[in-house]
Amino acid sequence: MIMDTVSLTEGIQLALAPVFLLTAVANLVSALTQRLSRVVDRSRFLQDRLQDGEGYTVSQQSGFETELRHLATRGWLINISMAFVAICGVMIGLTVLELFLAETSGGKLQINRIVLSSFVSGIGSFVLALVLLLAEVLVASYSIRWKHPH
């Protein structure tokens, strides 16, 4: 009975180790959501200005359209990044379940390859999400630079 409790405790500890990555996933989802919210708000503002069209020069309207294109690119990058973060969360969740099931089955389940695949897929998705976030930040930085007068 003592051995079963020790084994179960070790299994739970092993299965919970990847859960810390889920904290990073949640934080990244929050950051991406905030960035997307800003993009949407700014897009709506610019679209309203373009619809009014009164009192704006052709140059100003062209600037609004250029900024809207940058915002569309940013929104697309954020959405794709969010998809990879969601995939990461699912893969890490599956990894936790697989590790827990493997440990509690008394060695009857040999799912090492599945655990490895889901964990590597989760980490890979997280890395891709971060790369897309970096690309979005670079697009945002670029769109600010072009506004400065020469």
N, C-alpha and C positions, 0 to 999 in steps of 0.2 A: 504494500500500500504506500509506503514512503517513497519507493522508487517511482511509482506512478505519479505521485504528486510532484516530485522533482522533475520528472520528464515533462509533465504538463506545464510546470512553471517555466522550464527552459523553452518549451515550444511557444508559449505565449510571448516570452521575451524576444525570441527569434522573429516571430510574426509581427511584433509591434515595432521593430527597428525601422522598417520602411515607412511607418506611419509618420515619422518626422518629416519625410519628404512631402507628405500631404499638407503639412503646415506651410511649406514653401509654395505648394500649388495654390492653396487658398489665398495666400498673400499676393501671388501673381495674378490670380483671377480678380482680386480686388483692385489692383493697380491697373490692369487692362480695362476693367469696367469703368473706372474713373476717367481714363484716357479716352475711351470711346464716348463717354458721356460729353466730354468737352468737345470732341470732334462733331458730334451730332448737334450740340447747342450752337456751335459756331457756324455750322452748315446751314442750320435753319435761319440764323440771323442774316447770313449773306444772301440766302435765297429770298428772304423777305425784302432785302434792299434791292435786289435785282428785279423783283416783281414790281416794286414801286417805280423804280427807274427815274423818278423825278429828282432833278437837282444834281445828278451825277454826270460827270463827263464820260466820254467814251473810254478814256484812259482809266478812270476809276472803275467803270463797269468791267473792263478787261482785267483789271487787277482782282476784282471780286471773282471772276470766272477762273482765273489762274489759281487763286487761293482755294476755290471749291474743288478744283482738280487735285490739288495737294491733299485736301481733306478727304477726298474720296480714296486716294491711295492709302492714306493713313488708316482710314476706316477698314479698308480691305486687309491691310497688314495686321491690324488689331484683331479682326475677326478670325483670320487664319491662325494667328497666335493663340487665341482663345480656344480654338478647336484642338490644337495640339496640347494645350494645358488640360483640357477635358479628357483627351485620350490618355495623357499621363496619369491623371487621377484615377481613371478606370483601371489602367494597367497596374498601378501600384496597389489599388484596392484588391485586384485579383491576386497579386503577389502575396499580399497578407493572408487572404483566404486560402490560397494554395499551401503556404507554409504552415498555417494553423491546421489544415486538414491533413497534411502529410505527417505532422508531428503527433496529432491525436489519433491517427489510424494505427499506431503501433508499428510503423514501418511497412505496412501493407501497401501503401500507395507510394510508388516510385515516380515522382513527378518533377525530378530535378530539371529536366529540359524545359518543361512548361514554366517552372518558376523562373529559370534563367531567361527564357524568352519574354515573359511578361515584365520582368524587372528591367531588362535591357530596353525593351520597347518603351517602357515608362520613362526611363532616363533619356533615351533618344528623343522622345516627344518633348520632354522638358527642355532639352538643349535647343531643339528647333523652335520652340516657343520663345526662348530667350533671344535667339538670333533674329526672329521676326520682330520682336520688341525693339531690338537694337536698330533694325532697319526703319521701323516706324519713328523712332527718336531721331534718326538721321534725316528722314524726310521732314519731320517737324522743324529741325534745326535749319535745314536748307530753306524751307518756306519762310522762315523768319529773316534769313539773310537777304533774300531777294527783295524784301520790302524797303531796305535802307536806301535812302537817296544817295546818288553818286556825287 
